[in-house]
Amino acid sequence: MRYLFAGFLMIVFGSCQFQNRADLLVYNAAIYTVDTAFSVAEAMVIKDGKIVETGKLSDLEKKYTAKEKLNVEGKFIYPGFIDAHAHFVGYALGLQKLDLVGTNSWEEILEKCKHRDRELGADEWLVGRGWDQNDWQVKNFPSNEKLNELFPDRPVYLTRIDGHAAIANAKALELAEVKPGDDIEGGTFETKNGKLTGVLIDNAMNTVAGVIPQADKQQLEEALSVAQKNCFAVGLTTIVDAGLDHETIELIDTLQKEGKLKMRIFAMLSDSKKNYDWLKTRGKIKTDFLNVRAFKVYGDGALGSRGACLLQDYSDRPGWRGFLLSSIAHFDSVAKVIAENEWQMCTHAIGDSGNRTMLTIYSKYLKGKNDKRWRIEHAQVINRDDFHYFGDNNIIPSVQPTHATSDMYWAGQRLGLVRVKGAYAYRQLLGQNGWIALGTDFPVEDISTFKTFFAAVARKDAKGFPEGGFQPENALSREQTLRGMTIWAAKANFEEQEKGSLEKGKTADFIILDKDIMQTSENELLGIQTLKTFVGGQLVYEKNK
């Protein structure tokens, strides 16, 4: 009997030991859990890619035996950042294009094009992105005369920084069969004195972009690999890709299942019939790495290219108010389909008229308080009479703080001193539902999560301009900003039960920073470095390795 009892104790003891085994113990850290209490722990236990427990090291060591231990030497841990609105695939492919970000003149762009021309094969398109006429001394859109002269036989297509305007040379327009006088809903083929200038606004861009040869599977796979590395380096572990066709999503799913793509993706399908039909047949997709249940709809254009739809004339262009990219009837029919199928509607809306149009349609189908989590992407210019729509119908404002600090140099010229006060109004938007989702919109803006954080709390650009911040009354607190980049961004994706905070049972997506983003001085925020990034408890990035 004595031996049987001893054996029983050994079995029980062994069982307890087995139950308390873990894969990783992280300690000697300041761990911002971003739980409801915004508590800070000193250690964390991980098993099978999930968080088992956080707390004091002495307590956790008594309960768990870990295969590995990680001493972070007093550094700072946060949930992996979630970019609530970006273009991951577009950014990846853009890395292969001529980079025009930061160019100071049309002449500089032409010189860059000449250099790229020498690197291309005879039949290749010259494709670039990132120019912004607002940064030039002469702030008008360029025309394509010089492009036509320099490249009579090579098609050239150069996209503006916001992705809502482009300039194409005569060869590109010829291949796309664009002619003077052509018209298109929700876009413009700019014509002067009976000639095409090459400037394409919003939907007009698709006509030319549609004839550019697309990257093949191998090229896209390679591009995504590079993009992923760059994103892990700034602490991103989940990215919302705002607008993809189902073929690209299927490729992402394949790469994730093959272990080639470790970035978690919340993919919004683009507004097209083939994508609606596909999701109806396929049904919502939810894996550990991929979430597909939402549609990206484009309400209007961008403020920088004057395609944003305004209630009153542009202050710097009398007689012009921009335009919607589709008919109101289209937006209504799309909302009806999305509501009937219990999908999520996410609409790009910049101008106050564009926002009012979509908010009104949303309210028709949401009908007051709900948990459908329909989103307005950007929510950039809101009329003071329209903020209530967000709270009345639980509509999520999904905003990008660096847009405010990029646009502040000229936003007042576009909108005037009164109307601009309703623009980039993040604190006002936060107040509607008590939470807000934050992203970057990269590659329109830099992928840097630290620029996002800085712009949200300081309302300044990377140069520290302006002193005191741009419309500082709409700055967010550091806690609000961190929540907007983690748990609130997860909530906007219906994922708050599995990520966005470092709590028991959630995925072990976390980052280690060299400085405390919650306490370090404002002027040091942009210098913070990501030391390590973990996805599901696995190291996916380490600085200098």
N, C-alpha and C positions, 0 to 999 in steps of 0.2 A: 504493500500500500504506500509506504514511504517513497519508494522509487517511482511509483505511478504519479504521486503528487508532485515530486520533483520534476518529472517529465512534463507534467501539465504546466508547471510554472515556466519551464523552458519554452514551451510552445507559445504561451501567452506573452512572455517577455520577447521572444523572437518576432511574434506577430506585431507587437507594439513597435519594435525596432524597425520592422519593415514598413509600417504605416508612417513612420516619422522620417523616413529617408527622403532626401531632396536632391535635386540636381545642382543647385547653386545657392550659395549664401552670399549676399552682397552686404557689406558692412563698412563701418567707419565713414558714414555718409550723412548728408542732410537730404533726406528723401521727401520731396514735396508730393504727397499722395494725391492732392487735388480731390480729396473726398469732400463730403458735405461740410465738414468742419474745417477744411483746408489744413489738416494736421500734417506734422512733419515727423518722420520716423528716422531712426539711425541705422536700421538693418531691414533686409527683405529676403524672404525665402521663396525659391522658384522650383517648380517641378512640372515636367511635361509641358513646358511652355506657358504655364499659368502661375500666377502669384498665389502662394499658399498663405502667407502671412507677412505683415510688416510690424515693426515694433522695436523694442530694445534688444541689443545684441545678446545680453546676458539671458534674457528670457527665451529668445529663439534658439540659442545654443543648447539650452536644456531640453528642448522639444524636438530638435531636428539634427540629423547627421547628413551633411551635404557632400556630394562627390567633389565639388569644387567650391572654393571660397574666393571672393573678389574683394580685396581691400582697396577702396577708392580714395584712401588717404585724405579724407576730409572734404572731398569734392561734392558736387551738387547734382542730385538726380531728380528728373521730372518725367512724367509720362511722355512717350514719344509724341512729337508734334503732329498735328493733323492739319493739312492744308485744305480748308473747306471749299476752295474754288481755285482750280488751276487747270492747265492744259498739259498734262504730262507727256502725252504722245506728241503733241505739237511742239513742245519744248525739245523733246528728243530729236525729232526730225529737223528742227531749227538749228541744232548744233552742227548740222551738215551744210547749212546755207551760209551765204555771205552775211556776216554780222555788221549791221549798220547802226547799232545802238550807240548813242553818244556822238554821232557825227554832227558837225557844226555847220554844214552848208551842203547845198546840192553839188557844188564843185568837188567837195571831199568825197561824196558818194560816187561821183563819176570816176574819180581816180581809183577808188576801191574796186569798182566794176572792171576797170581796165586791167588791174592786177589779176582779178579772178578769171577774166576772159582767157588769159594765157595758160591757166591751169586746167581748162575744160577741153573735152573732146569736141570734135567738129559739130556733132549733132545735139550736144547738151544744151539745156536751158541754163541761163544765168538767173538764179533765184536768190534773193536776199530778203532780209527783214530787219525792222527796228528803227527806221528813220522817223523823225519827228520834226516837222517844220516849225513847231513852236520853240525849238531850241536854236533856230537859225536867226541871223540878223534880219533877213527877209523872210517873213513868216507866212508867205503865201505858198499854196501847193505848187510844186514844180510842174513843168510840162516836159514832154518826151522828145523835143527836137534834138537835143544833144545825144540822147540814147539812140535815136534813129540814125544819126550821123555816125556814131561810134560803132554801132552794132547793127548794120543793115540786114545781116543774114542770121544773126543769133537772137532767138526770142529772150527777152528780159522781163522779169516780173519782180517788183520790189514792194514788199508789204510794209505799211506803216506800223509803228510800235503797238497800236491798239488792236491791230488785226481787222479794222473796219474801213481801211482805205488802202489803195495800192496804186502804183504807177507801172504801166506796161508800155513797151516800145511797139512800133508799128508792126514788126514781125510777129510779136505775140498776139496782137489784136487781129492780125490777118489769120493766124492759125485758129483763133477762136471765132472767126467770122463776125467780128464786131464792126459795125459801120456807123458813120456819123448819123445822128438822128435816132439811133436805137434807143428804146425805152424799156425799163424794167421796173416792176413793182418793188418798192423798198430799196431802191438803189439808183445810182446815177452813172452814166457814161458821160463824163464831162466833155463838152464840145464848145469850142470858141471859134468864131468866124468860119463855121462850117467844117472845122477840122477837129478830130479827136485829140485831146491833150494827153491821153494815156491815163489820166486820173480816173480811178474806179472807186466808187463809194458803196460800201455794204454789199447788197445782193449782186451788184454788177461785177464784183470781184469773182464770184463763183463761175461766171461765164468763161473767164480766162484761166482761173485756177483749175477748172475742170479738164483742161486739155494738157496740163503739165503731167509728164510721166510720173507715176507714183512709185514710192519705194517698195521693193519686194520684201518678202518675209525675212530674209537674211539681213537686209539692210535695216529693217525696223527692229529686229532682235538686237543687233549690234548697237543701234542708237538708244534703245531702251536700257541696255546694260550701262552705258555711259551716264545716261540721265539718272538712273537709279543711284549710282555711286555718288553723284553730285547732290542728290536729295538726302541721302543718308548722312552726308557730311554736314548738313545744316540741321540735322535732328529730325527730319521727316520720316515717319513710319507708315502713315496713311495719307493718300492723296485722293481728292475728289477730282476726277477728270470730267470737265464740264462740256460734254458734247462729243460723242463718238458713234460711229456706225457699228452695227452688230458684228460685222466681219472683224473689225479691229478688237472688239471685246472678246470674241472667240479666240483670237490669237493670244491675247493677254492671259486668258484662262488656261490655254495650253502651256504657255511659258511658265506660269505659276505652278501648275501641276508637275511640270518637269523640273522644278526647282531652279530655273534660270532667272526667274523674276520673283524677288522676295518682298518687293514693295506691295503693301496692301492698297487696293484700289476700290473706291466707290465710283462706279462708272455711270454717268448720265448718258442715256441714248439721245442722239440728235433727233430733232423734230422732222421726221419723214415717214411716209406710209410704210416703207419696207421695214423700218425699225419697230413701228407699232405692231405690224403683223407678226414680226419675229417674236416679240415678247409675249404676245397673246398665245402663240403656239408653244414657246419655250417655258413661259412662266417666270416668275421672279427667280433670280439666281442668288444664292447665298452660300459661299464657302468661307474658309478661314481667311482667304486673301482677296476675295472678289464679292462685291455686292452690286446687284443690278436690279433696280426697281423704280428708277427715276427717268424723267425726260427733261432735256434742256430745250427750252423754247427761247427764241430771240424776239424780244418786244420791239426794240429800236436799236439805233447805232450807238456811237460814242460821242462824247462831248468834244474831244480833241479834233475830230474830223467833222464836227457839226452835223452828225447824223442822229444824235440824241433828239428825241421828240419833245419839244417844249410847249407849254401852254401859251406862252407869249413869245414874241420875236427874240432871236438872239440879240443881245445888247451890242455886239460888234458886227451884226449883219442884219440890218432892218429888212423886214419882208420875208425872213426865212425862219422857220420853226423846226427844221428837221423832219423826220418821218418815221412812221411805223414800218417794220420790215415785212409785215403781212397784214391782211385785212382783219378788222375786229371780228368778223364772222369766223375767220380761221382760228383765231385765238380761242373764241368761245367753243368751237367744235372740238378743238384739242382738249380743252379743259373738261368738257363733257366726257370724252373717251377716257381720259386719265382718271376722272372721278369714278366712272362706272367700273373700271378695272382695279381700283384701289392702288393705283400707282402714285408716285410723288411727282408733282409739277414744280419745275425750277425754271424761272423765267428771268432772262437778262433784261433789266430795265434800268435805264440811265436817266433820261429826262423826266421832268415832273409830269408831263403828259403821258409818256410811256409808262411811268409808274402808276399814275391814276387809272389808265386804261386796264392794266393788268390787275391791280388791286380790286377794281370794281368787278371784273370777271371772276376773280378768286372768291370774292364775297358771295357771289351768286351761287357757287357750288359748295363752298365750305359752310355757309349758313350759320355763322357764329362760332362759338367755342368748339374745338375739335382737337384731334391728335393726328391729323393727316400730314402735318409738317410740310406743307407746301412752302416753297421758298421764293423770295425775290433775290436774284443774284445782282449784286452791286447796290441796288436801292440808293442810287447816287444823289439824285436831286428830288427831294420830296416837298410838295407844297404843304404849308403848315396845316391846311385843312385835311390832309390825307394820312398823317401819322397814325391816326386812330384805327385805320384798317388793319394794321399789323396786330394790335392788341385785341381788337374785336373778333378777329378770325384766326388767332394764333398763327399768323403768317411769320415765317422766319426771315429776318434780314440777314443775308449772307454778304458780308462786306470785306473789302480789302484795304486796310489802313494806308498802305503805300500809295494808293491812288490819290488820296487827299494831298499827300506831300509831293507828289509828282505834278498834280494838276493845279496846285495852289498859285503857281506863277501866272496863270492865265485864266483860271476859272472865273474870277471876278469880271474879267473882260467879256467872257461869254454870257454870264448870267446877270451882271449888275450887282451892286452892293447889297440890295435887299434880298434878292432871290438866292444868292450864294449862301445866305445864312441857313437855308434849308438843305444845303448840300454837305455830304460827308458828315452827317449829323449822327454819329455813332452812339453817343450817350442818349440822345433822344430816342433813337431806335431801340437801344437796350432797355429803356424804361417801359416799352410797350409790353413785352412778355417777361422781362427780367433776365433775358439771356440773348446772346448774339453769337453767330458763327463767323470766324475770321480766317481769311486766306490771303493769297498773294495775287492770283490771276496770272502767275508766270506762264509763258515768257513775256507777257505784256509788262510785268514788273520783274524785279530780281527775285530769285528763288529764296533769298535769305530770310529765314524765320526771325532773325534778330532785327532786321530792318522792319519787319511787320510789327514786332513788339515795340520797338523804338517809336515808330510812327504812331502807334495807337496811344502810347502813354505820354509821349513828348510832343506829338503833332509837329515834328520837324523832319527834314530830309537828312540824308547822310552827311551833308555839309554843316548840320546844326542850325539851318535856317528854317524859319525866322526865330529870332530871339523871343522867348515867351510862347512860341508855338502858333500854328495856324488854327484859328478858331478854337482856342484851348478849352472853351466851355464844353466841347464835345470830346475831350480826351477821356480815355478809359483808365481805370486804376490798374495797377500791376496784377492784382488778383483777377479782375475781370478779364484782362487781356490773356493771362495764362489759361483761364477757363475757356475763353473763346477759341484758343488754339489747341485745346485738348478735349475736355469733357463736353463742352457745348458744341464743338465741331462734331464730336461723335454722336451727340444727341440729334443734330441736324441730319445725320445719316441713319437714324434708328439703331445706333450701335453703342449707346451709352451703358448697356448692361455687360458689354464685353471688352471695352477699351475706353481710353480717355482719362482714366485715373488708375492709380496703383493701389488696388484693393483686392481682397481675397476673391479668387475665382476668375479674375480678369486676365487677359493676355499680358504676358510680360514684355510689353513694348515700352522701352524706356531709354533715356539718354543720360549721359554724364557730361556736365559742363564744367569748365575750369573756374567759372565765377558764378555767384548766386544772382540769377537774373531778377530775383525779387528784392535784392538789397543793394547791389552794386550801384555806384553813382551813375547818373543819367549819361554822362559823357563817356562812360566805359562800356555801355550796353552793346554798341556795335563792334566792340573788340572781343566779345565773348567767343570762345571756341568750343566746338563739340569735340570731346575727347573720345567718346565711344557711343555707338548706337546699337541697340539690341532689338531684334524682332522675335517675338515668341521665345525669349530667353536666350537666343542665339546671337552672338556677336556678328554684325554685318558691316560695321565700319569702325576703324580705329585710326585716329589721327597719326599721320606720318608712317602708316603701314599699308 
